[in-house]
């Protein structure tokens, strides 16, 4: 039997504010196939300053999608 538990989420755009910062210098993403969604949740942060990104991509397809987003 498996249990289901609600976990509060936060977007990448919200993280610096929650830490009392205005931006981030480096963002590490390791989300097992949800890289595109993670980048979508930090669109404002990426446009604002463009932090350095360290992204572990799940597979080649995810890597191609991430590459297209990051390179614009």
ZISULWO-V292080 format. One line per field, one symbol per residue. psi: psi as a letter, one per 20 degrees, with the letter a starting at -180 (. if undefined). A space follows every 10 residues. Layout:
psi: ???
This chain:
psi: pqqppppqrq rhhhggghjk riaqhppppn jlikgghghh jkggghhghm qqpopoqgrh ggggggghgh i.
